[in-house]
Amino acid sequence: MDLSGAFVNGILAIIGYVVIFVGVYKVHQIATDIREIKDLVASARRSSAAITPLPRGLAPEITKDLVADDSATAYAQSLLRAVNAESHGVASESHEVR
């Protein structure tokens, strides 16, 4: 009986040490991730300070040209119009009183 109790206590101690080790390892990983995020945010601030903004008159024209040339955007806009027209058609039909 004493031998089995010592064996169970040994196994539980090993499991406890493994759980503690895994917990410390996870905390280390989280700290490393937070440090990397802080470095990325700091580098983004440095790089965004070097970027010069576009003049106000040029920004809408460039955006219009990019949107007009993008076939996926045109498809999405036409799909949105079709769904919108269909939903308004269904809504108007459901409100008819006879």
C-alpha positions, 0 to 999 in steps of 0.5 A: 500500500505504501509503495502504490501511494508513493508512486501516485504521489510521484506521478502527481508531482511530475504532472504538477511540474509539467503544468507549471513548466507549460504555464511559464512557457506560455507566459514567455510566449505571450510576453514575446508576442506583446514585445513584437506587437509593440515593435511593430506599432513603433515601426509603423509610427516611424514609417507613417511619419515619413509618408507625405499625404496626397493633395486634397484634389488628387485623392478622389480622382485616383480613387475613382480611377482605381474603382472604375478599373476594378472588375470585382468592385463593379461586380460587387456594386451590380450585385448590391444593386440587384439585391437592393432592388429585389428587397425593395420589390419584395417589401413593396409587394408585402405591404399591398392591401387588397 
